Amino acid sequence: EMKVEVAVELDNGEVTTYTGYRIQHNDARGPMKGGLRYHPTVDVEDVTALSSLMTWKTAVVNIPFGGAKGGINCDPSTLSSRELERVTRRFVSNIKEIIGPNVDIPAPDVNTNAQVMAWVMDEYSRFYGFSPAVVTGKPIDLHGSLGREEATGRGVAYIAADIMADLGKPLQGARVSIQGFGNVGSFTALFLHQMGATVTAVSDVTGGLYKPDGLPILELFDHVRVQRTLKGFSDAEAITGDDIFTLPCDVFIPAALGGVLDENRAKELQAEIVIEAANAPTTPQGDAIFQKRGFP
């Protein structure tokens, strides 16, 4: 467990300090692997739990990696690009001794993207020479992988299709609600739309949108790529973030932060299937309710 102080100068000349973490859970199967998330709620307990989940993820899909996770308790929406770069570089310079291509390989997670990974790679390379393998999720022109950006959302859509087929239910026309419309949620919506599902409700930190006969996903996807939020999209009914947990649907997909499906929401959820796209979105109490309700 490494905890570091990330002190940076803001554009206005003020100095602020964040706390950064890198938790390494297990390397029995190979170099540790796990994302970096930038969010105000990041703390040691959260990152530790996520690092253990990464160990199980890599083992379940039988790839030669272990589990780790990292993060900084900052809010990227309040930082300029230059400030975010300084935060990232200072964090990497503080943890550089414990990461590396054969030791621990970070990746994008909540509020981090290919640009952030490029800064990680560049800062690490300043100390250890050209090292593109220190992170995954880099831009294509910096030795990134084709398809990486949409990979998680594509995987969620494939899983949804397989589950529906196993249950003998049609994906064509199935009503889908997606809580969270960042990288994972937006690409999940796009691919499910292309596969014939009807995405009726989506939400993010600013609120949500609902359209019983199906949201215009292509237009909404383009809107969010530019605006970075659902806010301002007019071709749908505006709802609150909590409303999405009570709207009727066939498939509910939590694709934001963990712990959102607690006991109360599990009781209220009007869905037949839950597909977890976020990390640990269901609490133990919520899971018990789903078991009682007979969710697959």
Buried (B, 14 or more C-beta within 10 A) or exposed (E): EBBBEBEBEBEEEEEEEBBBBBBBBBBEBBBBBBBBBBBBEBBEEBBBBBBBBBBEBBBEEEEEBBBBBBBBBBEBEEBEEEBBBBBBBBBBBBBBEBBBBEBBBBBBBBBBBBBBBBBBBBBBBEEEEEBBBBBBBBBEEEEBEEEBBBBBBBBBBEBBBEBBEEEEBEBEEBBBBBBBBBBBBBBBBBBBBEBEBBBBBBBBBBBBBBBEEBBBBEEBBEBBEEEEBBBEBEEBEBBEBBBBBEBEBBBBBBBBBBBBBBBEBBEEBEBBBBBBBBBBBBBEEBBEBBEEEEBE
